[in-house]
Amino acid sequence: MNKLRTALAATAAAALGLAALAAGPAQAAAQPAFLSAAQMPASSTPWTATQVFAGVPENGGALCAPYKIPAQNSRYREFSTELDTNGVQITTVARTEADAAKLVDTLRKALAGCGALLEQQNPGLHAVSAYHGKIAVEEGAWVYSLDTADPQIGNTDIHLFSVGRDGRTVTFVRWGQMGDLKDAPLAAFRTTAKTAVNKLW
């Protein structure tokens, strides 16, 4: 389960591909804004946030949907607390609104089927994905959860995800910690997801 938790923390964030790319001249124009540490769901210890990097996280990828968010025209920021709580936001600007809408659909389908896929890939693991509704913001934001447990080790992990869109821009947010869905700040995460879309432009 520790191996799974490491993989989830590294890869559960919509994106894949290449490690951070140096920003080129074409990226010098205005870029979508990111969440601040204070806009993540409240935790017992303060959140810290990295700078915003170009590309997608190293070893990154949309959980259960690797290689879906391209590194080109994407940027990301990672979040952490002193406890076993972490998160990431990945934002990409698609070529057209149609391309952005297609990416949202791809990520939503991947998140909806994530639990079943993880159980196939990890015999003995219990993994449940759930959909928690749409948020009315710009073109919409959709919230999902992934609850995993390894009975042999006794570890449980909970992750919350949102996929949102404003025009050609798609943003993906992940929050995760040890525990179960009942331990997760779902209402606060919905606020975070809405803020993430509102802040883009």
N, C-alpha and C positions, 0 to 999 in steps of 0.2 A: 504493500500500500504506500510505503514511503516512496518507492520508485514511481508509483502512479501519481502521488501528490506532486513530486518534482516535475513530472511530465505535464501535469495539468497546469502548474504554476508557470511553466515555461511556454506551453503551447496553447493554453486556453485563451487565446486572445486573438481573435480574428486576424490572421495574417499569415504569411509565410514567405518563405522565400529567402530573401537575402538579408544579411545583417544591415545595420544602418548605413545608408549611402550618404556621401557628402552632398550637401545642397548645391545645386547648380544654379547658374544665372537665371534659368527659367523659374526658379522657386523664390526669387528675390521679391516677387510681388506679394500682395497680401495673402496670408495663409489662414485657414480656419483656426479658431482659438480652442484651447483645451481646458478641461477641468483643472481647478487648483486642488491642492491637498485638502483644504478645508471643505471642499464640495463633495468629498466622498462621504458615505454614511458614517455617522459618529462612531468612534471606537473608544475603548477604555484607555488607550494610549494614542497620542497624536499621529496623524498621517504625515508622511513626508513624500515629496514628489521629485522625480528626476527632471532634468531639462527635457525639452521636446527634441527628439531625434528624428532624422530623416529615415525613411524606409519602414521596415517592420522589425519587431524584436528578433534578436538572434535566436535561432531554434524556434522561432515563433510560427504561429499559424492558427487559423480558426479551429477551435477545439472540435474534433470529429469532422473537420472540413479543411484539411491541409491544402495549402496552395490556392486558396480562394481569393484572398486579398493581395493584390500585386504590390511589390515594394515600390514600384514607380508611382510617384504622386501620392505616396502615403507617408504619414508621420505617426509617432507614438510617444507616450509618456507612461512610465511605470510608477506605481504607488506602493507604499509599505508602511507597517507600524512596527513597534517593538515586539508585538506578539506575532502569532502565526496567521496574520491577516495581510493580504496583498491584493493588488489590482493592476489593471492596465487599461489605457484608452488608445485605440488605433483609429485613425481617421484617413480616409482616402478620397480624392477628388476624381470621379470618373470622367470619361470623355464626353458622355451625354447623360441626360436624365434617365433615359431608357437603360443604359448600362448600369447606372446606380441602382435603379429599381431591381434589375436582374440580380445584382450582387446581394441586395437585401434579401431577396427571395431565397437565394442559395444559402446564405448564412442562417436564415430562419429554419429552413428545412434541415440543415445540419444540426442545429441546436435541438430541434424537436426530436430527432432520432438519435441523439448522442448517447443516452443511457443504454439503449439496446445494442448499439455498436460497441460500446465499451465492454459490456458483458460478453459479447462474442469474442472480443480480443483478449479478455482477461478472465479465464474460467474461475469461478468461485466468487467473483466480484458481484456485488449488488449495486446497480446504478439505475436511478430513476430520473428522467427528464420531465419537466412540467412547464406548461405555458401559463403565464400570469397576465396576459392581456396586453392591449394596445394603449399607448399614451397619446393623447391628442396634443401633438406639437409638430409644427411644420408638416412634412409629409408623413409623419408618424414615427413612433418608437415602440418596439416590441420587447417584452421582458420574459426571460426563461430562467429556469433553475436546473441544476444538476446535483443530485444527492447521491453520494457514493459511500459504500461501506464494505470493508473486507472482514468477514466474520472470523477468519483464521488469525488475523492480526489484531482485530478489534478497533481499527481506526475508521473514523468517519470524516468525510469532508463535504462541504457545501459550497457551491459556486452559483452566483447570480450573473446573468448576462443581459445586455440590452443591445439591440441593433436599431439605429435610427437614421433618418435621412432628411436632408434639407437640400432640395434641388439635386445637383450633381454630387453632393458631398454625403458620404456615408460614414457614420462613426459607430464604433463597437466598444462597449465598456464591459469589463469583467471585474467582479469582486469575489474573493474566496477566503475561506478560513476552515479550521477544523470544526466539526460539529454537524448538526442536522438542519433541515429546512426551518424547523421551529426556532433555531438559534439565529437565523439570518434576519437582517434588518430590511425586509422586503419593501415596506412602505418608504423608508428612507432611500433605498436604492432606486425606487421609481422616481423620486425627486431628483436624484443624481442623474438618472437617465434623461429626464426632461431637460435638466440644466445643460447636459452635454450637447444636446441638439440645439437648444436656444443660443448657446455660446458660439456656435460654429461661425456665424457671420453677423 
